[in-house]
Structure formats: structure tokens, C-alpha cells
Amino acid sequence: MIKAGSVVLAMEGVCLSFGEKRVLDGLTFSVSRGECFGFLGPSGAGKTTTIKLLTRQLVKDAGRVMLFGRPIENASDADYERIGVLSDTSALYERMSIEDNLRLYAKIRGKGEGDIGRLLERMGLADDRKTLVKNCSKGMRQRAALLATLIHSPELLFLDEPTSGLDPAARAEVHRMIAELRSAGTTVFLTTHDMAEADSVCDRIAILDEGRIVAEGKPELLKLRFARNRVVVTTRTHGVVETTKDAAAADELRELFAAGEVLSIHSDEPNLEEVFLELTGREF
């Protein structure tokens, strides 16, 4: 068992090429127990490749990969029983119902069926439990696949676009589940194209571009790093006043406050999407 605060997975100087194309170039990061780590990047940046390395579906060319405190080459089958993976290739059996799929995964994982009803209720699938997967909408399939991933209470979760295709209510429920899992000590490795999602659920994020991490840290600190030197003040009689964050603007702000003119004031920080575009110069 990994103790709280211990490193659950890590990469150090990892490189991987497909033919002449360098896909990952000196990738280095670590994720601690109970942390939600967001791994963001444009399409083709290497996010899915990284997950495949961490789940031993691919083998690195150079560097070191650690899983549960040991080199990934030494990871056992028991270690992989502690992992759950949700990806766009997560398999559900088309001719079986949602409930029967969950029963099958519970049996494969050596778990009883006691939690299936609760999980179905939690994700709003209780009334659809008998629906064949082939007749499910994309959102229903995604929710069912997530429940199949959680059926054995994994210690480490790889979630690749977990809210893709979900409506706002289902998305919010997934976010609540992630928060509860983290509180219970589950480690979450999350990839998403939804910058608002990464901002709200992740403890730290790394932004990947062309196989390299170009920024890493808490979302709030990354936004502050790229903050603009501007303060916007809404006043009673002078409209919106823009000024700077330095000492030169202090007197102007003091006068506005003294005159009772200030209705609202805020500094001008970028959102995470703007930081992403600034660092990568590319869309998601």
C-alpha cells in the first residue's frame, strides 16, 4: 500500500520515438497519492502515448518510469490489479446490458455485485440498467464505461477524456466522483480538452507540447504566472476605468475609493485556456 503523499507514478527523462518521429522527449513528472494530475496538450502531443507507457502497453526508448514506487519493468500483475483505465477504447460488450457488463467486470476483478446498484444510481443509469450497450447513446456508454473502470475500487485511475459526450449534469457528477475518490486516497491521472474541467478538478496540471512539458504546477499559479498588468475598475460615474497593478496607479485607485466611486474591481488574469494557447500556440 502506498502511503499518503508518496509518489505513485513518475517519469524521468523518458523518450520514445515511432520511426524517425520523436513522440516524447525527456518527459519528467511525478504524481503523489490522492492527487488529481491533469495532463493537457494539443491533439498529437503525446498524452495517450504517455498513458500507454504508464500502463505498459508501450516500452520507452530511454529514461525511467516508476509505478507504485518501483521501476515499471518490475511491476507485477497484482500492481496492475490496482489500476483502472478509462479510454476511448474501453470495451463494453455491445450485446449485453449495462448491468450485465458491470457484473462481468466485477466477476473478472474478483469483486461481488454489491456496489453495482449504487454505482448505477450514482451515474443516473439505474433506469437504463437493462438497456443493451448497442442501443445506448454516447453519453450512456461513457458513463457505463466509467463505472466498469471503478468496479474494483482502483487505487490509481487513468481517465482519458472522462466527460466526453456527457451533458452538464452527468459531467458535474463525474467531477464529484473524482473529488470523492481523491478524498479517499485514489490517485487520478486525467487527460482532457476541457480547460475549465482541468481548472476545477486538478490539483496540478502539466501542459505537453510536441512531447515536452512546457509548464507544470497548480492551475491558479499557472494563471498568475501569465497575468496581465491590468486592473479593471467599474465606477459609479466614470464608467469602466483600466489601470495598472503598480505603484504608479495606487493614487488613482485610492482617489476612486475615497470618492465612493468603486462598484467593482478585478485584476486581469487569463483563464487556463488562454494559458494553454499562449504556451502551445495551438488549439486542443
Helices and strands as residue ranges (DSSP letters): E 7-18, E 21-32, E 36-40, H 47-54, E 62-67, E 70-71, G 72-74, H 77-80, E 83-86, H 98-108, H 116-122, G 126-128, G 133-135, H 138-150, E 156-160, H 168-183, E 187-191, H 195-201, E 204-209, E 212-217, H 219-225, E 231-235, E 240-243, G 247-249, H 250-258, E 262-267, H 272-280
